Amino acid sequence: MTRSTWVHWQGEIVRKEDAIAQGYGQSARYVSGVHSDTMDATINHVDGKTYDSKSKFRAATKAHGYIEVGNEKLAPRKFGPPKLSKQERTQHIRQAIEQLRARG
């Protein structure tokens, strides 16, 4: 799928390149917010069906009680080991060893 700029030219919405070839000038207005409903075929893991329509994909997801995520801001994650004293680390290691021995 390629991206293009679309303009309103002589009563129609056409690719800007095509409008330029036809004498595009000041009378053409840019069209903003035009998004296609089509997408590459994608499996919706909620129902196992394949969709090539964004709206149908979202409708199926919503119908099963799920929400679509991806643009929300997540809280920053803290990386690295937890800050433990030597005594706390020793206690955690002992507990882990005891749990492993209990499995036997």
N, CA, C and O atoms as a MOPAC input file, in Angstrom:
PM7 MOZYME 1SCF
protein

 N      0.85200 1    -1.16500 1     0.00000 1
 C      0.00000 1     0.00000 1     0.00000 1
 C      0.90300 1     1.23400 1     0.00000 1
 O      1.79400 1     1.35300 1     0.84000 1
 N      0.67600 1     2.13600 1    -0.92500 1
 C      1.47700 1     3.35000 1    -0.99600 1
 C      0.65200 1     4.54200 1    -0.55000 1
 O     -0.57700 1     4.52400 1    -0.62900 1
 N      1.32600 1     5.56400 1    -0.08800 1
 C      0.64900 1     6.78200 1     0.33800 1
 C      0.64900 1     7.77800 1    -0.79700 1
 O      1.59700 1     7.85400 1    -1.57800 1
 N     -0.41900 1     8.53800 1    -0.87900 1
 C     -0.54100 1     9.56400 1    -1.89900 1
 C     -1.22600 1    10.77800 1    -1.31000 1
 O     -1.90400 1    10.69300 1    -0.28600 1
 N     -1.03900 1    11.91100 1    -1.97400 1
 C     -1.77600 1    13.11100 1    -1.63100 1
 C     -2.94400 1    13.21200 1    -2.58400 1
 O     -2.78600 1    13.05300 1    -3.79400 1
 N     -4.11600 1    13.47800 1    -2.03700 1
 C     -5.32700 1    13.55700 1    -2.84000 1
 C     -5.84100 1    14.99000 1    -2.81000 1
 O     -5.71300 1    15.68100 1    -1.79900 1
 N     -6.41600 1    15.42900 1    -3.91000 1
 C     -6.96500 1    16.77500 1    -4.01200 1
 C     -8.36500 1    16.72300 1    -4.60100 1
 O     -8.74600 1    15.75000 1    -5.25300 1
 N     -9.12100 1    17.78300 1    -4.36200 1
 C    -10.44100 1    17.92000 1    -4.97000 1
 C    -10.22700 1    18.68700 1    -6.27400 1
 O     -9.83900 1    19.85500 1    -6.25100 1
 N    -10.47700 1    18.04200 1    -7.39700 1
 C    -10.19600 1    18.61900 1    -8.70800 1
 C    -11.37300 1    18.38200 1    -9.63500 1
 O    -11.72500 1    17.23900 1    -9.92300 1
 N    -11.96900 1    19.44000 1   -10.09000 1
 C    -13.09100 1    19.39100 1   -11.02900 1
 C    -14.21400 1    18.47800 1   -10.53700 1
 O    -14.74900 1    17.66600 1   -11.29200 1
 N    -14.55700 1    18.62600 1    -9.26300 1
 C    -15.67900 1    17.88700 1    -8.69700 1
 C    -15.37600 1    16.46800 1    -8.26700 1
 O    -16.28300 1    15.74900 1    -7.84900 1
 N    -14.13200 1    16.04800 1    -8.35800 1
 C    -13.76700 1    14.68900 1    -7.97700 1
 C    -12.55900 1    14.71000 1    -7.05600 1
 O    -11.79000 1    15.67100 1    -7.04300 1
 N    -12.40200 1    13.64700 1    -6.29200 1
 C    -11.20600 1    13.47900 1    -5.48200 1
 C    -10.24700 1    12.61400 1    -6.28300 1
 O    -10.54500 1    11.46000 1    -6.59100 1
 N     -9.07600 1    13.19000 1    -6.62200 1
 C     -8.10100 1    12.48000 1    -7.46000 1
 C     -6.71600 1    12.61300 1    -6.84300 1
 O     -6.46700 1    13.49500 1    -6.02100 1
 N     -5.82400 1    11.72300 1    -7.25300 1
 C     -4.44200 1    11.82300 1    -6.79400 1
 C     -3.84300 1    13.13300 1    -7.29300 1
 O     -4.12300 1    13.55900 1    -8.41400 1
 N     -3.03700 1    13.75800 1    -6.48200 1
 C     -2.44200 1    15.04600 1    -6.83300 1
 C     -1.63700 1    14.94100 1    -8.12500 1
 O     -1.66300 1    15.85800 1    -8.94500 1
 N     -0.92100 1    13.83000 1    -8.31300 1
 C     -0.11500 1    13.64600 1    -9.52000 1
 C     -0.99000 1    13.67800 1   -10.77300 1
 O     -0.61100 1    14.25600 1   -11.79100 1
 N     -2.18000 1    13.04200 1   -10.68300 1
 C     -3.09700 1    13.02500 1   -11.82300 1
 C     -3.66100 1    14.41700 1   -12.08300 1
 O     -3.82500 1    14.81800 1   -13.23500 1
 N     -3.96000 1    15.16100 1   -11.00300 1
 C     -4.49100 1    16.51200 1   -11.16900 1
 C     -3.44800 1    17.43000 1   -11.80200 1
 O     -3.78700 1    18.27500 1   -12.63000 1
 N     -2.18600 1    17.26800 1   -11.41800 1
 C     -1.11800 1    18.09200 1   -12.00800 1
 C     -1.02100 1    17.80800 1   -13.49800 1
 O     -0.84800 1    18.72600 1   -14.30000 1
 N     -1.13200 1    16.53500 1   -13.86900 1
 C     -1.05600 1    16.16300 1   -15.28700 1
 C     -2.21600 1    16.76600 1   -16.07700 1
 O     -2.09200 1    16.98800 1   -17.28200 1
 N     -3.34300 1    17.03200 1   -15.41200 1
 C     -4.51300 1    17.58900 1   -16.08700 1
 C     -4.58700 1    19.10700 1   -15.96300 1
 O     -5.59600 1    19.70300 1   -16.34000 1
 N     -3.54400 1    19.74200 1   -15.44400 1
 C     -3.54700 1    21.19700 1   -15.33500 1
 C     -3.94200 1    21.69700 1   -13.95900 1
 O     -4.50400 1    22.78400 1   -13.82700 1
 N     -3.65900 1    20.93300 1   -12.96300 1
 C     -3.92900 1    21.28900 1   -11.56500 1
 C     -3.41900 1    22.69000 1   -11.26900 1
 O     -2.30500 1    23.04900 1   -11.64900 1
 N     -4.24100 1    23.47700 1   -10.58900 1
 C     -3.84100 1    24.84200 1   -10.25300 1
 C     -4.49000 1    25.28600 1    -8.96600 1
 O     -4.78500 1    24.46200 1    -8.10100 1
 N     -4.71700 1    26.57300 1    -8.82800 1
 C     -5.26900 1    27.14900 1    -7.62100 1
 C     -6.69000 1    26.66400 1    -7.31800 1
 O     -7.11900 1    26.71600 1    -6.16500 1
 N     -7.41100 1    26.20400 1    -8.31000 1
 C     -8.80400 1    25.81700 1    -8.07900 1
 C     -8.92900 1    24.47500 1    -7.36000 1
 O    -10.01700 1    24.12900 1    -6.89800 1
 N     -7.84400 1    23.71700 1    -7.25700 1
 C     -7.89800 1    22.43200 1    -6.55900 1
 C     -7.69900 1    22.66800 1    -5.06900 1
 O     -6.83200 1    23.44300 1    -4.66800 1
 N     -8.51100 1    21.99100 1    -4.24200 1
 C     -8.39600 1    22.10700 1    -2.78800 1
 C     -7.88400 1    20.77400 1    -2.24500 1
 O     -8.29400 1    19.70600 1    -2.69900 1
 N     -6.98500 1    20.85500 1    -1.26800 1
 C     -6.52100 1    19.63600 1    -0.62800 1
 C     -7.66100 1    19.02100 1     0.15800 1
 O     -8.46100 1    19.73500 1     0.76200 1
 N     -7.73800 1    17.71100 1     0.15400 1
 C     -8.74000 1    16.99300 1     0.92500 1
 C     -8.01500 1    16.40200 1     2.12500 1
 O     -7.08900 1    15.60700 1     1.96700 1
 N     -8.42900 1    16.78500 1     3.30500 1
 C     -7.76500 1    16.26900 1     4.49800 1
 C     -8.64800 1    15.24400 1     5.19000 1
 O     -9.87200 1    15.29100 1     5.07700 1
 N     -8.03300 1    14.33300 1     5.89500 1
 C     -8.76700 1    13.36800 1     6.67700 1
 C     -9.41300 1    12.25100 1     5.88600 1
 O    -10.32900 1    11.60500 1     6.39500 1
 N     -8.98400 1    11.99900 1     4.68100 1
 C     -9.53300 1    10.89600 1     3.90000 1
 C     -8.65900 1     9.67300 1     4.14800 1
 O     -7.48900 1     9.64200 1     3.76600 1
 N     -9.23800 1     8.67400 1     4.78800 1
 C     -8.50500 1     7.44900 1     5.10000 1
 C     -9.25000 1     6.26500 1     4.50500 1
 O    -10.47900 1     6.20500 1     4.54800 1
 N     -8.52100 1     5.35500 1     3.96800 1
 C     -9.11600 1     4.16400 1     3.36400 1
 C     -9.56800 1     3.19500 1     4.44600 1
 O     -8.93700 1     3.10500 1     5.49900 1
 N    -10.64900 1     2.47300 1     4.20000 1
 C    -11.12500 1     1.44700 1     5.11400 1
 C    -10.45900 1     0.10500 1     4.81900 1
 O    -10.60400 1    -0.84200 1     5.59100 1
 N     -9.73700 1     0.02200 1     3.71900 1
 C     -9.11100 1    -1.25400 1     3.36400 1
 C     -7.74600 1    -1.39000 1     4.02900 1
 O     -7.07100 1    -0.40300 1     4.32200 1
 N     -7.36700 1    -2.62900 1     4.25500 1
 C     -6.06300 1    -2.95500 1     4.82200 1
 C     -5.65000 1    -4.31400 1     4.28400 1
 O     -6.46400 1    -5.03300 1     3.70400 1
 N     -4.39900 1    -4.66100 1     4.47700 1
 C     -3.95100 1    -5.99800 1     4.10000 1
 C     -4.74300 1    -7.01300 1     4.91600 1
 O     -5.09300 1    -6.75100 1     6.06600 1
 N     -5.02000 1    -8.15200 1     4.33300 1
 C     -5.78100 1    -9.19200 1     5.03200 1
 C     -5.10600 1    -9.52200 1     6.35900 1
 O     -3.91300 1    -9.82200 1     6.40800 1
 N     -5.89600 1    -9.46100 1     7.43800 1
 C     -5.37500 1    -9.65400 1     8.78600 1
 C     -6.30000 1   -10.58000 1     9.55300 1
 O     -7.52200 1   -10.44600 1     9.49000 1
 N     -5.71000 1   -11.51600 1    10.27700 1
 C     -6.50400 1   -12.43100 1    11.09900 1
 C     -6.85200 1   -11.73800 1    12.40200 1
 O     -5.98000 1   -11.20000 1    13.08500 1
 N     -8.13700 1   -11.75600 1    12.74400 1
 C     -8.58200 1   -11.24500 1    14.03400 1
 C     -8.56300 1   -12.43000 1    14.99200 1
 O     -9.33500 1   -13.37400 1    14.82400 1
 N     -7.70200 1   -12.39100 1    15.98200 1
 C     -7.52800 1   -13.52700 1    16.87600 1
 C     -8.70400 1   -13.71500 1    17.82700 1
 O     -8.76200 1   -14.71400 1    18.54400 1
 N     -9.63700 1   -12.77400 1    17.84300 1
 C    -10.82700 1   -12.92400 1    18.66900 1
 C    -11.75300 1   -13.98500 1    18.08600 1
 O    -12.26900 1   -14.83400 1    18.81300 1
 N    -11.96400 1   -13.93400 1    16.76400 1
 C    -12.88000 1   -14.89800 1    16.14200 1
 C    -12.21700 1   -15.79300 1    15.09300 1
 O    -12.87500 1   -16.67100 1    14.53500 1
 N    -10.93600 1   -15.58800 1    14.81800 1
 C    -10.21500 1   -16.43500 1    13.88200 1
 C    -10.48300 1   -16.14800 1    12.42000 1
 O     -9.97900 1   -16.86100 1    11.55300 1
 N    -11.26800 1   -15.11800 1    12.12400 1
 C    -11.58900 1   -14.78600 1    10.73800 1
 C    -10.57700 1   -13.77300 1    10.18600 1
 O     -9.90800 1   -13.06100 1    10.93500 1
 N    -10.48900 1   -13.73500 1     8.85500 1
 C     -9.58900 1   -12.80300 1     8.18200 1
 C    -10.39200 1   -11.60900 1     7.66800 1
 O    -11.45600 1   -11.77300 1     7.07000 1
 N     -9.87200 1   -10.41700 1     7.90600 1
 C    -10.55300 1    -9.19000 1     7.49800 1
 C     -9.63000 1    -8.33400 1     6.64200 1
 O     -8.42100 1    -8.29000 1     6.86900 1
 N    -10.21500 1    -7.64800 1     5.64600 1
 C     -9.46800 1    -6.65800 1     4.87100 1
 C    -10.13600 1    -5.28600 1     4.99500 1
 O     -9.80800 1    -4.35500 1     4.25800 1
 N    -11.07300 1    -5.17600 1     5.93300 1
 C    -11.76500 1    -3.91900 1     6.22000 1
 C    -11.48200 1    -3.52900 1     7.66700 1
 O    -11.71900 1    -4.32000 1     8.57900 1
 N    -10.97900 1    -2.32500 1     7.88200 1
 C    -10.67000 1    -1.87100 1     9.23300 1
 C    -11.92500 1    -1.80500 1    10.09600 1
 O    -11.91200 1    -2.21900 1    11.25500 1
 N    -13.01400 1    -1.27900 1     9.52300 1
 C    -14.24000 1    -1.11900 1    10.31200 1
 C    -14.83300 1    -2.47600 1    10.70300 1
 O    -15.33000 1    -2.62600 1    11.81900 1
 N    -14.79000 1    -3.46200 1     9.81000 1
 C    -15.31900 1    -4.79300 1    10.12900 1
 C    -14.44500 1    -5.48300 1    11.16900 1
 O    -14.95800 1    -6.17400 1    12.04900 1
 N    -13.12900 1    -5.30200 1    11.07500 1
 C    -12.19200 1    -5.85500 1    12.05600 1
 C    -12.50800 1    -5.29200 1    13.44200 1
 O    -12.60400 1    -6.03800 1    14.41700 1
 N    -12.66900 1    -3.95400 1    13.52000 1
 C    -12.96200 1    -3.31000 1    14.80500 1
 C    -14.32800 1    -3.71800 1    15.33800 1
 O    -14.49300 1    -3.90900 1    16.54300 1
 N    -15.31800 1    -3.85400 1    14.44200 1
 C    -16.66200 1    -4.25200 1    14.86300 1
 C    -16.64500 1    -5.66200 1    15.45900 1
 O    -17.29900 1    -5.91200 1    16.47100 1
 N    -15.90500 1    -6.57900 1    14.84100 1
 C    -15.81000 1    -7.94600 1    15.35700 1
 C    -15.11900 1    -7.96000 1    16.71500 1
 O    -15.53300 1    -8.68800 1    17.61800 1
 N    -14.07800 1    -7.16400 1    16.86100 1
 C    -13.35800 1    -7.08400 1    18.13100 1
 C    -14.28200 1    -6.56600 1    19.22200 1
 O    -14.33300 1    -7.12200 1    20.31900 1
 N    -15.00700 1    -5.50500 1    18.91800 1
 C    -15.92000 1    -4.90500 1    19.88900 1
 C    -17.08400 1    -5.83600 1    20.22800 1
 O    -17.51200 1    -5.89300 1    21.38000 1
 N    -17.60200 1    -6.56800 1    19.23000 1
 C    -18.72700 1    -7.48100 1    19.44100 1
 C    -18.38900 1    -8.58500 1    20.44100 1
 O    -19.27900 1    -9.10900 1    21.11000 1
 N    -17.11500 1    -8.93700 1    20.54500 1
 C    -16.68900 1    -9.97600 1    21.47500 1
 C    -16.25800 1    -9.40400 1    22.82200 1
 O    -15.74600 1   -10.13100 1    23.67300 1
 N    -16.46500 1    -8.09500 1    23.01600 1
 C    -16.17300 1    -7.47800 1    24.30900 1
 C    -14.73700 1    -7.02100 1    24.49900 1
 O    -14.32600 1    -6.73600 1    25.62400 1
 N    -13.96900 1    -6.94600 1    23.42300 1
 C    -12.58600 1    -6.50300 1    23.52000 1
 C    -12.46300 1    -5.08600 1    22.97100 1
 O    -13.36800 1    -4.58000 1    22.30800 1
 N    -11.32100 1    -4.45200 1    23.26000 1
 C    -11.04600 1    -3.14000 1    22.69400 1
 C     -9.73300 1    -3.19800 1    21.93500 1
 O     -8.85100 1    -3.99800 1    22.24800 1
 N     -9.61800 1    -2.34800 1    20.94800 1
 C     -8.39900 1    -2.26500 1    20.14400 1
 C     -7.47500 1    -1.25200 1    20.80700 1
 O     -7.90000 1    -0.14600 1    21.14400 1
 N     -6.22300 1    -1.62400 1    20.99300 1
 C     -5.26000 1    -0.72800 1    21.63300 1
 C     -4.06200 1    -0.54500 1    20.72300 1
 O     -3.88700 1    -1.28400 1    19.75400 1
 N     -3.25900 1     0.42000 1    21.02900 1
 C     -2.03700 1     0.60700 1    20.25600 1
 C     -1.52300 1     2.02200 1    20.24700 1
 O     -0.33200 1     2.22700 1    20.01500 1
 N     -2.36000 1     3.00700 1    20.48800 1
 C     -1.89400 1     4.38400 1    20.47100 1
 C     -1.89400 1     5.03100 1    21.84900 1
 O     -1.54900 1     6.20500 1    21.98800 1
 N     -2.27600 1     4.27300 1    22.85900 1
 C     -2.31900 1     4.84300 1    24.19600 1
 C     -0.90300 1     5.01500 1    24.73600 1
 O      0.02100 1     4.31000 1    24.32900 1
 N     -0.75200 1     5.94600 1    25.64300 1
 C      0.56000 1     6.16500 1    26.25700 1
 C      0.68200 1     5.26200 1    27.47000 1
 O     -0.20800 1     5.21100 1    28.31900 1
 N      1.78400 1     4.56200 1    27.53600 1
 C      2.03000 1     3.65400 1    28.64700 1
 C      2.91800 1     4.33000 1    29.68000 1
 O      3.73300 1     5.19500 1    29.36000 1
 N      2.74000 1     3.91800 1    30.91100 1
 C      3.59000 1     4.44600 1    31.98300 1
 C      5.02300 1     3.96600 1    31.75600 1
 O      5.22900 1     2.83600 1    31.31100 1
 N      5.99400 1     4.78700 1    32.04900 1
 C      7.38500 1     4.35200 1    31.86100 1
 C      7.70600 1     3.14800 1    32.74500 1
 O      7.27800 1     3.06900 1    33.89700 1
 N      8.45800 1     2.22800 1    32.18600 1
 C      8.83500 1     1.02100 1    32.92400 1
 C     10.19400 1     1.20500 1    33.56600 1
 O     11.07800 1     1.87500 1    33.03200 1
 N     10.33200 1     0.58900 1    34.73000 1
 C     11.62300 1     0.60200 1    35.41400 1
 C     12.34600 1    -0.69100 1    35.04400 1
 O     11.80600 1    -1.78300 1    35.21800 1
 N     13.54400 1    -0.56300 1    34.54400 1
 C     14.32000 1    -1.72200 1    34.14200 1
 C     15.42600 1    -1.98700 1    35.14800 1
 O     15.81800 1    -1.10500 1    35.91200 1
 N     15.90900 1    -3.18400 1    35.13700 1
 C     17.01000 1    -3.55100 1    36.01200 1
 C     16.51800 1    -4.32500 1    37.21500 1
 O     15.31600 1    -4.40900 1    37.46500 1
 N     17.43800 1    -4.88100 1    37.94500 1
 C     17.06300 1    -5.67600 1    39.11300 1
 C     16.51900 1    -4.77600 1    40.22200 1
 O     16.85900 1    -3.59500 1    40.30000 1
 N     15.67100 1    -5.34900 1    41.07700 1
 C     15.17000 1    -4.55800 1    42.20000 1
 C     16.30900 1    -4.22000 1    43.15900 1
 O     17.28600 1    -4.96100 1    43.26700 1
 N     16.17300 1    -3.12700 1    43.83100 1
 C     17.20400 1    -2.69900 1    44.78600 1
 C     16.98200 1    -3.44500 1    46.10200 1
 O     16.06700 1    -3.12600 1    46.86200 1
 N     17.82000 1    -4.43100 1    46.35700 1
 C     17.72100 1    -5.22600 1    47.57500 1
 C     19.03200 1    -5.16500 1    48.33100 1
 O     20.10300 1    -5.04500 1    47.73700 1
 N     18.93300 1    -5.24900 1    49.64100 1
 C     20.15100 1    -5.32300 1    50.45800 1
 C     20.70000 1    -6.74600 1    50.34600 1
 O     20.02600 1    -7.64500 1    49.84400 1
 N     21.92200 1    -6.93300 1    50.81600 1
 C     22.52500 1    -8.26200 1    50.76300 1
 C     21.69500 1    -9.25100 1    51.57400 1
 O     21.53000 1   -10.40100 1    51.16600 1
 N     21.17700 1    -8.82000 1    52.70400 1
 C     20.35800 1    -9.68600 1    53.55000 1
 C     19.06100 1   -10.07400 1    52.82900 1
 O     18.64000 1   -11.22900 1    52.89300 1
 N     18.43200 1    -9.11900 1    52.14700 1
 C     17.20000 1    -9.41400 1    51.41200 1
 C     17.45700 1   -10.38600 1    50.25500 1
 O     16.66500 1   -11.29800 1    50.02000 1
 N     18.56000 1   -10.18900 1    49.54000 1
 C     18.90400 1   -11.10600 1    48.43700 1
 C     19.13100 1   -12.51400 1    48.96900 1
 O     18.65500 1   -13.48900 1    48.38800 1
 N     19.85700 1   -12.61600 1    50.07000 1
 C     20.13300 1   -13.92300 1    50.67100 1
 C     18.82300 1   -14.61300 1    51.05600 1
 O     18.66100 1   -15.81100 1    50.82400 1
 N     17.89000 1   -13.86200 1    51.64200 1
 C     16.61100 1   -14.43000 1    52.05100 1
 C     15.81800 1   -14.91400 1    50.83000 1
 O     15.22100 1   -15.98900 1    50.87500 1
 N     15.80600 1   -14.13300 1    49.74000 1
 C     15.09500 1   -14.52600 1    48.51500 1
 C     15.68500 1   -15.81200 1    47.92800 1
 O     14.95000 1   -16.69100 1    47.47900 1
 N     17.01100 1   -15.91100 1    47.93800 1
 C     17.67400 1   -17.10600 1    47.39600 1
 C     17.31800 1   -18.32600 1    48.24800 1
 O     17.04500 1   -19.39900 1    47.70900 1
 N     17.32000 1   -18.16700 1    49.57200 1
 C     16.96200 1   -19.28700 1    50.45700 1
 C     15.52500 1   -19.74600 1    50.20800 1
 O     15.24600 1   -20.94500 1    50.16200 1
 N     14.62000 1   -18.78400 1    50.04800 1
 C     13.22100 1   -19.14000 1    49.78600 1
 C     13.08800 1   -19.90500 1    48.46900 1
 O     12.34000 1   -20.87900 1    48.38700 1
 N     13.81100 1   -19.46400 1    47.44400 1
 C     13.74700 1   -20.13700 1    46.14300 1
 C     14.26900 1   -21.55900 1    46.24400 1
 O     13.68100 1   -22.47400 1    45.66900 1
 N     15.36800 1   -21.75800 1    46.96900 1
 C     15.93800 1   -23.10100 1    47.14700 1
 C     14.95400 1   -23.99600 1    47.89400 1
 O     14.76700 1   -25.15600 1    47.52600 1
 N     14.31900 1   -23.46100 1    48.94600 1
 C     13.34100 1   -24.24400 1    49.70900 1
 C     12.14400 1   -24.64100 1    48.83400 1
 O     11.64700 1   -25.76300 1    48.93300 1
 N     11.68800 1   -23.72500 1    47.98500 1
 C     10.56400 1   -24.04000 1    47.10500 1
 C     10.93900 1   -25.13400 1    46.11400 1
 O     10.12300 1   -26.01000 1    45.82700 1
 N     12.15800 1   -25.09600 1    45.58800 1
 C     12.60500 1   -26.13300 1    44.65300 1
 C     12.71500 1   -27.49300 1    45.35200 1
 O     12.33000 1   -28.51400 1    44.78100 1
 N     13.23100 1   -27.51000 1    46.56600 1
 C     13.35900 1   -28.76700 1    47.29300 1
 C     11.98400 1   -29.35200 1    47.65200 1
 O     11.80300 1   -30.57000 1    47.68200 1
 N     11.03100 1   -28.46800 1    47.92000 1
 C      9.67600 1   -28.92400 1    48.27900 1
 C      8.96800 1   -29.61100 1    47.11800 1
 O      8.09400 1   -30.45300 1    47.32400 1
 N      9.35200 1   -29.24800 1    45.89800 1
 C      8.75200 1   -29.89500 1    44.72000 1
 C      9.16700 1   -31.35000 1    44.62500 1
 O      8.41500 1   -32.20700 1    44.16200 1
 N     10.39900 1   -31.60700 1    45.08200 1
 C     10.99200 1   -32.91100 1    45.17000 1
 C     10.95400 1   -33.73900 1    44.00000 1
 O     11.44900 1   -34.86600 1    44.02500 1

